[in-house]
Amino acid sequence: MARASYGRLLAYLSSETRDVVGAEDALGDALLAALTSWPKDGVPRQPESWLLTAARHRLIDQARRRRVRDEHEGTLRRLAAESTATAVAGGTFPDRRAELLFVCAHPAIEPALHTPLMLQTVLGVDAARIAQAFLVPPATMGQRLVRAKQKIREAGIPFEVPQDHELPERLDAVLEAIYAAYDLGRDDAAGIDPRAQDLADEAVWLARVVRERLPEEPEIRGLLALMLFCDARRAARRTPDGRYVPLSEQDPGSWSTSAIREAETELGAAARGGRIGRFQLEAAIQSVHAERAQTGRTDWAAIVVFYEHLVQLAPTLGARVAQAAAVAEAHGAAAGLALLDTIDRAAVATYQPFWAVRAHLLRQLGEGVDAVEAYDRAIGLTEDPAIRRFLLERRG
Amino acid sequence: MKYIMLIYETPQNLESRKDGERDPYVAAWRAYHKALIAAGAYVGGAPLKNVATATTVRLREGRRHVQDGPFAEAKEQLGGFVILDVASLDAALEWAVRCPAVASGAIEVRPVDVDYHATFVEP
């Protein structure tokens, strides 16, 4: 089944009951039933409706089995009513995936689980693959997800897009969680994290789901643009024999023009919204990088301006290190290093990009011994073997 | 929390030791070791000599059984260990995936049994 279909069905079923675990079980049973009946009786004319009806029956059975009539009578009645309504409406049912995303990123849910929950519920990614991406044992990730889903039901987290006054903050959490799937995959001075590579497509997909529902929100378009700009360079980040290629050495001819075009369109639409935000600024920085495909040069002065605003809005470690790297390109390595050195050392003890940028700048300034020291720190903190090899060669 | 990383290395990994720093694998280890210390995560550790040098001892019914070779045979061999002091298993696993041996060998991460240790170690 296509992932669009899985997410739509699960979102709709769980929005009726607030019970994601129950909806997953019901949908799983319905899919099993389809596996046995479709090859025999033929695929129904509206397969999604068929699955929805089958899953609903399972949900009703589940509720009956629990035998807590007071609690579930409402649910049963609603399910029965909606079953009829769906049949009348000719098999279409509302898309509640955006609501489900807001549930996954609800403040009552531990932030570290926002992204795993989204991947599992809206995209149907299995717990083992999520565990691998987040570097936890599969059983542990499975337990954490189950507990989070129980909390959704027990705490009564509503399946709705928040009201206007709540929306900005709640949307931030959703966008942060979508971007978290992508965050490690950034290809700036830090290089990329191979664990995040296969999640990039999933993140883009989730962003499109939210944009469909909230087309007027500039930041969702900004996030989508940012991810598309980065995606455009995916093939350029490695040579055919697997060597790492930093952004500055990439051939713009190997960037995806269609992804860049779509990103520009999204960023343009976001700008017309008239509300600037973190993701739009990050997308704007990537847009300047993308211009090198046309102009053959990078406008570092423009990038520095965007970073100044970005660091004011969202002073993350990543933004501050990248800002120092941009300042070094625009105003020289000494200026970049001075800015880099304003970052608290305790905060960067295990932050690889800081040491990679520092090594690069010290080398440019002819500070050989300190540069080697910084290269060693960066190499020691690197996970990707291709980047480790690249840095080892740079260190010399 | 204290964790041990049991580092299982491939024959090629172990072979590269003899070239010293000229080998990228050894150079990566040097950097990794430095980063561990600088981050305050390093408690101790050591590389081990080739598994062919191992001798395994058992005492059964008062008799010593001394056997040439490792406790268990495997393609990857225990090449060394590092004891970490970090906040959580997640942090220990982050260090494990940065280990130069992890791309070809494997790292077993286990918590140190501090409570049990305390039952037989003077404070």
HADDOCK unambig.tbl for C-alpha pairs under 7 A between the chains (distance, minus, plus):
assign (segid A and resid 349 and name CA) (segid B and resid 38 and name CA) 6.87 0.50 0.50
assign (segid A and resid 349 and name CA) (segid B and resid 39 and name CA) 5.05 0.50 0.50
assign (segid A and resid 350 and name CA) (segid B and resid 39 and name CA) 6.23 0.50 0.50
assign (segid A and resid 376 and name CA) (segid B and resid 31 and name CA) 4.43 0.50 0.50
assign (segid A and resid 377 and name CA) (segid B and resid 31 and name CA) 6.02 0.50 0.50
assign (segid A and resid 377 and name CA) (segid B and resid 34 and name CA) 6.55 0.50 0.50
assign (segid A and resid 377 and name CA) (segid B and resid 35 and name CA) 4.99 0.50 0.50
assign (segid A and resid 379 and name CA) (segid B and resid 28 and name CA) 6.56 0.50 0.50
assign (segid A and resid 379 and name CA) (segid B and resid 31 and name CA) 5.78 0.50 0.50
assign (segid A and resid 379 and name CA) (segid B and resid 32 and name CA) 6.75 0.50 0.50
assign (segid A and resid 380 and name CA) (segid B and resid 28 and name CA) 6.57 0.50 0.50
assign (segid A and resid 380 and name CA) (segid B and resid 31 and name CA) 4.47 0.50 0.50
assign (segid A and resid 380 and name CA) (segid B and resid 32 and name CA) 3.48 0.50 0.50
assign (segid A and resid 380 and name CA) (segid B and resid 33 and name CA) 6.91 0.50 0.50
assign (segid A and resid 380 and name CA) (segid B and resid 34 and name CA) 6.93 0.50 0.50
assign (segid A and resid 380 and name CA) (segid B and resid 35 and name CA) 5.17 0.50 0.50
assign (segid A and resid 380 and name CA) (segid B and resid 98 and name CA) 6.91 0.50 0.50
assign (segid A and resid 381 and name CA) (segid B and resid 32 and name CA) 6.62 0.50 0.50
assign (segid A and resid 381 and name CA) (segid B and resid 35 and name CA) 6.42 0.50 0.50
assign (segid A and resid 381 and name CA) (segid B and resid 98 and name CA) 5.96 0.50 0.50
assign (segid A and resid 382 and name CA) (segid B and resid 98 and name CA) 5.62 0.50 0.50
assign (segid A and resid 383 and name CA) (segid B and resid 97 and name CA) 5.87 0.50 0.50
assign (segid A and resid 383 and name CA) (segid B and resid 98 and name CA) 4.32 0.50 0.50
